[in-house]
Amino acid sequence: MTSTSRTADGRRSAWTRLSDHLDENSEGYGPLRGTLGAGRIGMIWLAANLVVTTLLTGTLFVPGVSWTTALGMIVLGTLIGGTVLVLVGNMGTRTGLATMSLTKGSFGLRGSFLPVAANVVILMGWSWVQAMLAGVTVNFLVAQATGFSNPVLFSVLCQTLVVALAVLGHEGIARIEPWLAVVILGIMAWIFTVAFTSYPVADFAALPADPGAGWSSIAVLDVVIATAISWTVLSAEFNRLARTQPAGMIGSGTGYVLSTVAAMSLGATAIAYVVLDGGEAVGFDPTVLVAAFGAPLAVVVFLSVMATNTMVVYGMVSSVVNLTPSRRLRFLPTALALGAVSILGSTWLGLLDQFTSFLVLIGSLFIPVFAIMLVDYYVVKRGSYGADILRGRGGRYWYRGGVNPAAVVVWTVGAASSLVLTYVLPSPVGATIPTFVVSAALYLGWALAARRIVPGRPAQHHLADAPAETDGTVRSAPHGGLGEVDEPEEAADAPR
């Protein structure tokens, strides 16, 4: 064999080894048995949400509303949205399934492809936003030091690093995230100290609201709830790692509420400090805060974005490769393809100016999804999903050709209602709460009319332990990952 052939074989071998490793260790499709207590789950949520996007979201509110109003709506919206997050997360603890896999119970084995596709689009948008924030921050420091400025270039470089980490280093990032959270908490405490030692709390409270900024208390509440909804797409992923339901609910509730309230309140306080110091309130711009509080904040912005965005890209790839229990896509080529899209999208810096619209889109798409999921699981199915949900075809979650038309219709109506209440007929109570109520009521009404409510109180068996209820055979995945179910050759199209 020639040296050229040996080199080519070596390259193919390295690719194959990496590809096989990623496939074996990527998030599995079926149930995962959790082992973590409340404290560890709380730290996971604390680390996950102590990120620059949550902090910068708080900068949007002041001086559009008063500082005290912003803090009040941050607390209220976090509690409301966090309730949905915890309940969806508890479904993951009880079943062992990830969030998007759980949509199969209400949308059908094929109907779930719709929310999964929406989730991939949203995660792609998050990856772009995070890359841009890191790139803009790095560009700010480089421009100050050298005079060279090219935010698009630095955004692309940051996202390229993220894709490489998602492929090669996501396991290490997951391990260091809790430690990074400790560093971020320290920086946050320092910023609060600087702010409140420079100006008394009374000055922050007396800062006048600017009606021309286009914000109201209800608009702030909607954005805060939408932020919780955006994290709910990962709630079952995290909470299925919990050993018990109380551990998952207490840990996620405490960790999410504390991190969100702290980060958003810091953003509102930091931008109020900028205004009190004679600066201009420019929301969702990390360079404003870096200019006010110095380079250490820029380092935290960069590191937190790298860590969080790596897991966002990894989660996006995992969602795609595990879309169906059979005919799985390979992780590595999927990661490279989606990574290329994420790198190209990071050049669209104009998205940062549309961040609130992006959050509105998330709420419009996923508030109805989670309303349907919660009603279906806790009310219609009486808190129990069976092993049929692991099938690729047939069974009790097949509905009509794999799709539950009622869920799709309610989702469409709910999403449309959210957009109408936001842009056409503004509601005095906002868009998020009415959208959730309408979606939940419509789905429950269908279930009652169609007599779909399961009688009695069936016991929920963790799906890692539940016997197969299918014609197929449940197979265990490596490393305690998710099992797959062989597809039967035929399945009835009629709902059961």
C-alpha positions as CSV (number, residue, x, y, z in Angstrom):
1,M,0.0,0.0,0.0
2,T,1.4,3.4,-0.9
3,S,1.9,6.2,1.7
4,T,-0.9,8.1,0.0
5,S,-3.3,5.2,0.5
6,R,-2.3,4.8,4.1
7,T,-2.9,8.5,4.7
8,A,-6.3,8.3,3.1
9,D,-7.2,5.2,5.1
10,G,-6.0,6.9,8.3
11,R,-8.3,9.9,7.6
12,R,-11.3,7.7,6.9
13,S,-10.5,5.7,10.1
14,A,-10.3,8.9,12.2
15,W,-13.6,10.1,10.8
16,T,-15.2,6.8,11.4
17,R,-13.9,6.6,15.0
18,L,-15.1,10.1,15.8
19,S,-18.5,9.5,14.1
20,D,-19.0,6.2,16.0
21,H,-18.1,7.8,19.3
22,L,-20.5,10.7,18.8
23,D,-23.3,8.3,17.8
24,E,-22.8,6.2,20.8
25,N,-22.7,9.1,23.3
26,S,-25.3,11.4,21.8
27,E,-28.6,11.9,23.6
28,G,-30.6,8.7,23.2
29,Y,-34.1,8.4,21.9
30,G,-35.8,6.5,24.7
31,P,-36.1,6.7,28.5
32,L,-33.2,7.6,30.7
33,R,-33.0,6.7,34.4
34,G,-32.1,9.7,36.5
35,T,-29.8,9.6,39.5
36,L,-29.4,13.2,40.6
37,G,-30.8,14.9,43.8
38,A,-32.5,18.3,44.1
39,G,-29.2,20.1,44.8
40,R,-27.5,18.9,41.7
41,I,-30.6,19.6,39.5
42,G,-30.8,23.0,41.0
43,M,-27.1,23.7,40.1
44,I,-27.7,22.5,36.5
45,W,-30.6,25.0,36.1
46,L,-28.6,27.7,37.9
47,A,-25.7,27.3,35.6
48,A,-27.8,26.9,32.5
49,N,-29.7,30.2,32.9
50,L,-26.9,32.4,34.3
51,V,-26.2,33.6,30.8
52,V,-25.7,36.9,29.0
53,T,-29.0,36.6,27.1
54,T,-31.0,36.5,30.3
55,L,-29.0,39.4,31.7
56,L,-29.4,41.5,28.6
57,T,-33.1,40.8,28.4
58,G,-33.4,42.7,31.7
59,T,-31.7,45.7,30.0
60,L,-34.6,46.0,27.6
61,F,-37.1,47.0,30.3
62,V,-35.6,50.2,31.8
63,P,-36.3,53.0,31.4
64,G,-39.4,51.9,29.4
65,V,-40.9,51.1,32.7
66,S,-39.7,52.1,36.2
67,W,-37.0,50.0,37.8
68,T,-39.3,48.8,40.6
69,T,-42.0,47.8,38.0
70,A,-39.4,45.9,36.0
71,L,-38.2,44.0,39.1
72,G,-41.8,43.1,40.0
73,M,-42.7,41.8,36.6
74,I,-39.5,39.8,36.4
75,V,-40.4,38.0,39.6
76,L,-44.1,37.5,38.6
77,G,-43.3,36.4,35.1
78,T,-40.6,34.0,36.2
79,L,-42.9,32.3,38.7
80,I,-45.7,32.0,36.1
81,G,-43.4,30.7,33.3
82,G,-41.4,28.6,35.8
83,T,-44.6,26.7,36.7
84,V,-45.0,25.5,33.2
85,L,-41.3,24.7,33.0
86,V,-41.4,22.6,36.2
87,L,-44.5,20.7,35.1
88,V,-43.1,19.8,31.7
89,G,-39.8,18.9,33.4
90,N,-41.7,16.6,35.8
91,M,-43.0,14.7,32.8
92,G,-39.4,13.9,31.9
93,T,-38.7,12.7,35.4
94,R,-41.7,10.4,35.4
95,T,-41.1,8.9,32.0
96,G,-37.4,9.4,31.4
97,L,-38.1,11.0,28.0
98,A,-36.8,14.3,26.6
99,T,-39.1,17.2,25.9
100,M,-39.5,16.7,22.2
101,S,-40.0,12.9,22.6
102,L,-42.8,13.7,25.0
103,T,-44.7,15.6,22.2
104,K,-45.4,12.2,20.6
105,G,-48.0,11.5,23.3
106,S,-50.2,14.4,22.3
107,F,-49.2,15.2,18.7
108,G,-48.7,11.6,17.5
109,L,-45.6,9.6,16.5
110,R,-45.4,11.6,13.3
111,G,-47.2,14.7,14.3
112,S,-44.4,15.4,16.8
113,F,-42.2,16.2,13.9
114,L,-43.9,19.6,13.7
115,P,-42.9,20.9,17.2
116,V,-39.5,19.2,16.8
117,A,-38.9,21.2,13.5
118,A,-40.0,24.4,15.3
119,N,-37.6,23.6,18.1
120,V,-34.7,23.2,15.7
121,V,-35.6,26.5,14.1
122,I,-35.7,28.2,17.5
123,L,-32.5,26.7,18.7
124,M,-30.8,27.8,15.5
125,G,-32.0,31.3,16.2
126,W,-30.6,31.1,19.8
127,S,-27.3,29.9,18.4
128,W,-27.1,32.9,16.1
129,V,-28.0,35.4,18.8
130,Q,-25.4,33.9,21.2
131,A,-22.7,34.0,18.6
132,M,-23.5,37.6,17.7
133,L,-23.3,38.6,21.3
134,A,-19.9,37.0,21.8
135,G,-18.7,38.4,18.5
136,V,-19.8,42.0,19.3
137,T,-18.2,41.8,22.7
138,V,-14.9,40.5,21.4
139,N,-15.0,43.1,18.6
140,F,-15.5,45.8,21.2
141,L,-12.4,44.8,23.1
142,V,-10.3,44.4,20.0
143,A,-11.4,47.7,18.6
144,Q,-10.5,49.5,21.8
145,A,-7.0,47.9,21.8
146,T,-6.1,48.0,18.1
147,G,-8.7,50.1,16.3
148,F,-9.7,47.2,14.1
149,S,-13.4,46.5,14.0
150,N,-15.3,43.7,12.2
151,P,-18.1,42.3,14.4
152,V,-19.3,40.0,11.6
153,L,-15.9,38.4,11.4
154,F,-15.7,37.8,15.2
155,S,-19.2,36.5,15.3
156,V,-18.3,33.9,12.6
157,L,-15.1,33.0,14.5
158,C,-17.0,32.6,17.8
159,Q,-19.6,30.3,16.2
160,T,-17.0,28.3,14.4
161,L,-15.4,27.6,17.8
162,V,-18.9,26.7,19.2
163,V,-19.5,24.2,16.4
164,A,-16.0,22.6,17.1
165,L,-16.8,22.4,20.8
166,A,-20.2,20.9,20.1
167,V,-18.6,18.1,18.1
168,L,-15.5,17.6,20.2
169,G,-15.9,19.1,23.6
170,H,-19.6,19.2,24.7
171,E,-19.0,16.7,27.5
172,G,-16.2,18.9,29.0
173,I,-18.4,22.0,28.7
174,A,-21.2,20.4,30.6
175,R,-18.8,19.5,33.4
176,I,-17.4,23.1,33.8
177,E,-20.7,24.9,33.4
178,P,-21.5,24.8,37.2
179,W,-18.1,26.2,38.0
180,L,-18.6,28.9,35.4
181,A,-21.9,29.7,37.2
182,V,-19.9,30.4,40.4
183,V,-17.7,32.8,38.5
184,I,-20.7,34.6,37.0
185,L,-22.4,34.9,40.4
186,G,-19.2,36.5,41.7
187,I,-19.2,39.1,38.8
188,M,-22.9,39.7,39.3
189,A,-22.4,40.4,43.0
190,W,-19.6,42.8,42.1
191,I,-21.8,44.7,39.6
192,F,-24.6,45.0,42.1
193,T,-22.1,46.3,44.6
194,V,-20.7,48.9,42.2
195,A,-24.2,50.0,41.3
196,F,-25.6,50.4,44.8
197,T,-22.5,51.9,46.3
198,S,-22.4,54.5,43.5
199,Y,-26.1,55.5,43.8
200,P,-28.6,54.7,46.6
201,V,-31.5,52.4,45.9
202,A,-33.8,55.4,46.1
203,D,-32.2,56.9,43.0
204,F,-32.9,53.7,41.1
205,A,-36.5,53.6,42.3
206,A,-37.0,57.3,41.4
207,L,-35.7,56.9,37.8
208,P,-38.6,58.1,35.6
209,A,-40.2,55.7,33.1
210,D,-40.0,56.7,29.4
211,P,-43.4,55.9,27.7
212,G,-41.8,56.6,24.4
213,A,-39.6,53.4,24.7
214,G,-42.7,51.4,23.9
215,W,-42.8,49.2,27.0
216,S,-45.5,48.5,29.6
217,S,-45.7,46.3,32.6
218,I,-47.8,43.7,30.7
219,A,-45.3,43.7,27.8
220,V,-42.5,43.1,30.3
221,L,-44.5,40.3,31.8
222,D,-45.0,38.7,28.4
223,V,-41.3,38.7,27.6
224,V,-40.3,37.3,31.0
225,I,-42.9,34.4,30.5
226,A,-41.7,33.9,27.0
227,T,-38.1,33.5,28.3
228,A,-39.3,30.7,30.6
229,I,-41.1,29.1,27.7
230,S,-37.8,29.2,25.6
231,W,-36.1,27.3,28.4
232,T,-39.0,24.8,28.8
233,V,-37.9,23.1,25.5
234,L,-35.0,21.7,27.6
235,S,-36.8,21.1,30.9
236,A,-37.5,17.4,30.4
237,E,-33.9,16.9,29.1
238,F,-32.6,18.3,32.4
239,N,-35.2,16.9,34.8
240,R,-35.2,13.3,33.5
241,L,-31.7,13.3,35.2
242,A,-33.5,13.7,38.6
243,R,-33.7,10.7,40.8
244,T,-37.2,11.5,42.1
245,Q,-40.1,13.8,41.2
246,P,-39.5,16.1,44.3
247,A,-35.8,16.4,43.4
248,G,-36.6,17.4,39.9
249,M,-39.4,19.9,40.7
250,I,-37.7,21.5,43.7
251,G,-34.3,21.6,42.0
252,S,-35.6,23.0,38.7
253,G,-38.0,25.4,40.3
254,T,-35.4,26.8,42.7
255,G,-32.6,26.9,40.2
256,Y,-34.6,28.5,37.4
257,V,-36.3,31.1,39.5
258,L,-33.2,32.2,41.3
259,S,-31.0,32.4,38.2
260,T,-33.6,34.2,36.1
261,V,-34.6,36.7,38.8
262,A,-30.9,37.4,39.6
263,A,-29.8,37.7,35.9
264,M,-32.7,39.8,34.7
265,S,-32.7,42.0,37.7
266,L,-29.0,42.6,37.2
267,G,-29.6,43.6,33.7
268,A,-32.4,46.1,34.7
269,T,-30.1,47.4,37.5
270,A,-27.0,47.7,35.3
271,I,-28.8,49.7,32.5
272,A,-30.4,51.9,35.2
273,Y,-26.9,52.6,36.5
274,V,-25.8,53.5,33.0
275,V,-28.7,56.1,32.8
276,L,-28.0,57.5,36.3
277,D,-24.4,57.8,35.3
278,G,-25.4,60.0,32.3
279,G,-25.2,57.3,29.6
280,E,-27.7,56.2,27.0
281,A,-30.0,53.2,27.7
282,V,-29.3,50.9,24.7
283,G,-31.0,47.6,25.5
284,F,-29.6,44.2,24.6
285,D,-26.1,45.6,23.8
286,P,-23.3,43.9,25.8
287,T,-20.8,46.7,24.8
288,V,-22.8,49.2,26.8
289,L,-22.4,47.2,30.0
290,V,-18.7,46.3,29.2
291,A,-18.0,50.0,28.8
292,A,-19.6,50.8,32.1
293,F,-18.2,47.9,34.2
294,G,-15.0,46.9,32.4
295,A,-13.2,44.0,30.7
296,P,-14.0,41.4,33.4
297,L,-17.6,41.5,32.3
298,A,-16.6,41.0,28.7
299,V,-14.7,37.8,29.7
300,V,-17.8,36.5,31.4
301,V,-20.0,37.3,28.4
302,F,-17.6,35.4,26.1
303,L,-17.2,32.4,28.3
304,S,-20.9,32.1,29.2
305,V,-21.9,32.4,25.5
306,M,-19.3,29.7,24.5
307,A,-20.6,27.3,27.1
308,T,-24.3,27.8,26.6
309,N,-24.2,28.0,22.8
310,T,-22.2,24.8,22.6
311,M,-25.0,23.0,24.4
312,V,-27.6,24.7,22.3
313,V,-25.9,23.5,19.1
314,Y,-25.4,20.0,20.6
315,G,-29.1,19.9,21.6
316,M,-30.2,21.0,18.2
317,V,-28.2,18.3,16.5
318,S,-29.5,15.7,19.0
319,S,-33.1,16.7,18.2
320,V,-32.5,16.1,14.5
321,V,-30.6,12.8,14.7
322,N,-33.2,11.3,17.1
323,L,-36.2,12.4,15.2
324,T,-37.3,8.9,14.6
325,P,-36.5,5.7,16.5
326,S,-35.2,4.0,13.4
327,R,-33.2,5.1,10.4
328,R,-31.2,7.4,12.6
329,L,-29.1,10.1,11.0
330,R,-25.4,10.1,11.8
331,F,-24.4,12.7,14.4
332,L,-21.2,14.0,12.9
333,P,-22.4,14.9,9.3
334,T,-25.6,16.3,10.8
335,A,-23.6,18.4,13.2
336,L,-21.4,19.7,10.4
337,A,-24.4,20.6,8.2
338,L,-26.3,22.4,11.0
339,G,-23.1,23.9,12.2
340,A,-22.5,25.4,8.7
341,V,-26.0,27.0,8.8
342,S,-25.4,28.3,12.3
343,I,-22.1,29.9,11.2
344,L,-23.7,31.6,8.1
345,G,-26.6,32.8,10.3
346,S,-24.2,34.4,12.8
347,T,-23.5,37.1,10.1
348,W,-27.0,38.4,10.4
349,L,-26.3,41.0,13.2
350,G,-29.7,42.7,12.5
351,L,-31.3,39.9,14.5
352,L,-30.1,41.5,17.7
353,D,-32.4,44.5,17.0
354,Q,-35.3,42.0,16.7
355,F,-34.7,40.1,19.9
356,T,-38.1,40.9,21.4
357,S,-39.8,39.8,18.2
358,F,-37.8,36.6,18.4
359,L,-39.0,36.0,21.9
360,V,-42.6,36.7,20.8
361,L,-42.1,34.0,18.0
362,I,-40.9,31.5,20.6
363,G,-43.9,32.2,22.8
364,S,-46.3,32.0,19.9
365,L,-45.0,28.6,18.8
366,F,-44.4,26.9,22.1
367,I,-47.0,28.2,24.6
368,P,-49.7,26.2,22.7
369,V,-47.4,23.2,22.5
370,F,-46.8,23.1,26.2
371,A,-50.5,23.8,27.0
372,I,-51.4,20.8,24.9
373,M,-48.7,18.6,26.4
374,L,-49.7,19.4,30.0
375,V,-53.4,18.9,29.4
376,D,-52.8,15.7,27.5
377,Y,-50.5,14.2,30.1
378,Y,-51.9,15.3,33.4
379,V,-55.6,15.4,32.5
380,V,-56.4,13.4,29.4
381,K,-53.9,10.5,30.0
382,R,-54.1,10.9,33.8
383,G,-50.4,11.2,34.3
384,S,-49.4,8.1,32.4
385,Y,-47.7,7.4,29.1
386,G,-47.1,3.8,28.1
387,A,-44.2,2.2,26.1
388,D,-46.2,2.7,22.9
389,I,-44.6,6.1,22.8
390,L,-41.3,4.5,22.0
391,R,-42.7,3.0,18.8
392,G,-41.9,4.2,15.3
393,R,-45.3,3.2,14.0
394,G,-48.7,2.0,15.3
395,G,-50.0,1.8,18.9
396,R,-52.1,4.1,21.0
397,Y,-50.1,7.3,20.0
398,W,-50.6,6.6,16.3
399,Y,-53.9,8.5,16.1
400,R,-54.6,9.0,12.4
401,G,-51.6,8.1,10.2
402,G,-49.3,9.0,13.0
403,V,-50.8,12.5,13.6
404,N,-53.3,13.8,16.1
405,P,-55.2,16.3,14.0
406,A,-56.8,17.9,17.1
407,A,-53.4,18.8,18.5
408,V,-52.2,20.3,15.2
409,V,-55.4,22.4,14.9
410,V,-55.2,23.7,18.5
411,W,-51.5,24.5,18.0
412,T,-52.3,26.5,14.9
413,V,-55.2,28.4,16.6
414,G,-53.1,29.0,19.7
415,A,-50.1,30.4,17.7
416,A,-52.4,32.6,15.6
417,S,-54.1,33.9,18.7
418,S,-50.8,34.8,20.3
419,L,-49.7,36.8,17.2
420,V,-53.1,38.5,17.0
421,L,-53.0,39.5,20.7
422,T,-49.5,40.8,20.3
423,Y,-49.6,42.7,17.0
424,V,-53.3,43.3,16.0
425,L,-55.5,43.4,19.1
426,P,-53.3,44.0,22.1
427,S,-54.8,42.4,25.2
428,P,-54.8,44.2,28.6
429,V,-53.5,41.0,30.1
430,G,-50.9,40.3,27.5
431,A,-50.7,37.5,25.0
432,T,-48.9,34.7,26.8
433,I,-51.5,33.9,29.5
434,P,-54.6,34.1,27.2
435,T,-52.8,32.0,24.6
436,F,-52.1,29.3,27.2
437,V,-55.6,29.3,28.5
438,V,-57.2,29.2,25.0
439,S,-55.0,26.4,23.9
440,A,-55.5,24.3,27.0
441,A,-59.3,24.8,26.9
442,L,-59.6,23.9,23.2
443,Y,-57.6,20.7,23.6
444,L,-59.5,19.7,26.8
445,G,-62.8,20.5,25.0
446,W,-61.8,18.2,22.1
447,A,-60.7,15.4,24.5
448,L,-64.1,15.6,26.4
449,A,-66.1,15.7,23.2
450,A,-64.1,12.8,21.7
451,R,-64.3,10.9,25.0
452,R,-60.5,10.6,25.1
453,I,-60.2,11.1,28.9
454,V,-58.6,7.9,30.3
455,P,-60.8,6.5,33.2
456,G,-59.4,5.9,36.6
457,R,-55.8,6.7,37.7
458,P,-53.3,4.5,35.8
459,A,-49.9,4.2,37.4
460,Q,-47.0,5.8,35.6
461,H,-44.1,3.4,35.2
462,H,-40.8,4.9,34.3
463,L,-40.4,3.9,30.7
464,A,-36.9,2.5,31.3
465,D,-38.7,-0.2,33.4
466,A,-42.1,-0.4,31.7
467,P,-42.8,-3.6,29.6
468,A,-43.2,-3.1,25.9
469,E,-46.8,-2.6,24.8
470,T,-46.0,-3.1,21.2
471,D,-45.4,-5.7,18.6
472,G,-41.8,-4.6,18.5
473,T,-39.0,-5.2,20.9
474,V,-37.5,-2.5,23.1
475,R,-33.8,-2.4,22.8
476,S,-31.5,-0.7,25.3
477,A,-29.1,1.9,23.9
478,P,-25.5,2.1,25.1
479,H,-24.5,3.9,28.3
480,G,-28.0,3.8,29.7
481,G,-29.3,5.7,26.7
482,L,-32.6,5.5,25.1
483,G,-34.1,2.3,23.8
484,E,-35.5,1.9,20.4
485,V,-38.5,-0.1,19.2
486,D,-38.5,-2.1,16.0
487,E,-41.2,-1.0,13.7
488,P,-44.0,-3.5,13.0
489,E,-44.6,-4.2,9.3
490,E,-48.1,-2.9,9.5
491,A,-50.1,-0.6,11.7
492,A,-53.7,0.4,11.7
493,D,-54.4,4.0,10.7
494,A,-57.5,4.3,12.8
495,P,-57.1,5.9,16.2
496,R,-57.4,3.7,19.2
